[in-house]
Amino acid sequence: MARKISVVEIPYEQLLDPSADLTEALWRGFGPDGLGIVTVSGVPDYPALRDALLPLAQQFADLPNDVKQAHEHAASSYNVGWSHGKEALRSGMPDTHKGSFYANPLQDTYDGVDQDTASRYRSYYSPNLWPRQALPQLEGCFKQLGSLVIDVGLLLAQHCSKYVQQQLSNAVGQPLSQQEQAQLDFEGQLRRSSCHKARLLHYFPTNCGDQQQQQQQVAAGEDWCGWHLDHGALTGLTSAMYIKDGQQVPCPDPSAGLYICDRSGEVVQAAIPPGHIAYQMGQVMAIQSGGLLRATPHCVRAAAAGEPGVSRNTFAVFMQPETSLLLEAPRAAAGLGALLCMDSGHWAPGMSFGEFAEATMHGYYATPAAAAAAASGSPARSAAAAAAAGSAGGADATPTSAKDVAPASVLMAAEAAVRKRLQLLVSHE
Ligand SMILES: O=C(O)CCC(=O)C(=O)O
């Protein structure tokens, strides 16, 4: 059984103070030994907004099928509105365990985006599709909580910039150039972006629907959400709410929930307290920091057994830069070797975020034809293609096995050297 760990906590009051020194917390949470996740406690209004939104995941899932289908959007590869059974499980079977409702919580339309960009990146630049008649309260609750999670994430991004800039200027022994500082202005890049995407997730009770198939999948170790790295900048995540018959209930299986693969390859269970917002590091900031910040390999394990009829509901907010942002690793990081030891996935120098996201998505397609079908937004895709399309809006890349995202275990010797070097830099302050 995996160890349960508590995640590094940063009080909101500290985040609000731009001069607060969060070096230690950021090092422990996002540094080379960290899990790539921190939680923020004490955010005003957060508990009430979470309590208002998460039950709506259940209510949307309970709507008649034709209503849900009317809120599907194939042209965005199901990265807008309702998505169910479009992603694939590790076995290649369509994932019917969970349903997601996707939207950009900050804007409904993209009038300022040029036509070529909008049609190339339809998963980002397709208008929101709200169920204004079927579930009118969803839009307001989704936007309110989504905006709050982004606002707090921007504060965190600002501290991450400061942290990385300090480490890098210590490493080179001089202040960074203005250009280098601008490349590391994560907060500014995210504040200007129109590519954020939030996902209201509903994991159906493990013992509803095709019980035999579900039991076989859980017995085979199939996860509710497979191992992956988020390919955006930062992902805000609420703790999950379990619901039965419209009422909140305790989690039916203590081993269900979020798991993270740590830097030594050990899989641990991460607990997010209900009053905290968690932030996971994504590949974008990992690349941009030259590996000083590490992305989080994570998955969600299903409840193996328990009371019938209990669903899991949560909300993930993928904070992402504009598709045109050039993704660069800082030159000052070259000597640290940290970049060599991290999983930068399908990134290559010179790529924009949009190209990186596209490469990430296509990298997980089973065949070029499936990739092409999904890129064209065709609904007639294979489950594997659909799985990758699930990541297109900046959600997550869904690799086929844990080994795809556990690079630390094969690079441990090099990691140890880099860790020592970085530790010296941190303690040097
Ligand atoms: O359900 C969760 O707790 C996490 C969801 C997740 O990892 C994702 O949507 O990428």
PDBQT file of the ligand as one rigid body, heavy atoms in Angstrom, charges set to zero:
ROOT
HETATM    1  O1  LIG A 501      -9.206  14.014 -10.387  1.00  0.00    +0.000 OA
HETATM    2  C1  LIG A 501      -8.179  14.503  -9.954  1.00  0.00    +0.000 C 
HETATM    3  O2  LIG A 501      -7.991  14.633  -8.736  1.00  0.00    +0.000 OA
HETATM    4  C2  LIG A 501      -7.061  14.924 -10.902  1.00  0.00    +0.000 C 
HETATM    5  C3  LIG A 501      -7.510  15.077 -12.322  1.00  0.00    +0.000 C 
HETATM    6  C4  LIG A 501      -6.373  15.189 -13.260  1.00  0.00    +0.000 C 
HETATM    7  O3  LIG A 501      -5.264  14.779 -12.988  1.00  0.00    +0.000 OA
HETATM    8  C5  LIG A 501      -6.565  15.811 -14.586  1.00  0.00    +0.000 C 
HETATM    9  O4  LIG A 501      -7.697  16.134 -14.943  1.00  0.00    +0.000 OA
HETATM   10  O5  LIG A 501      -5.530  16.003 -15.272  1.00  0.00    +0.000 OA
ENDROOT
TORSDOF 0
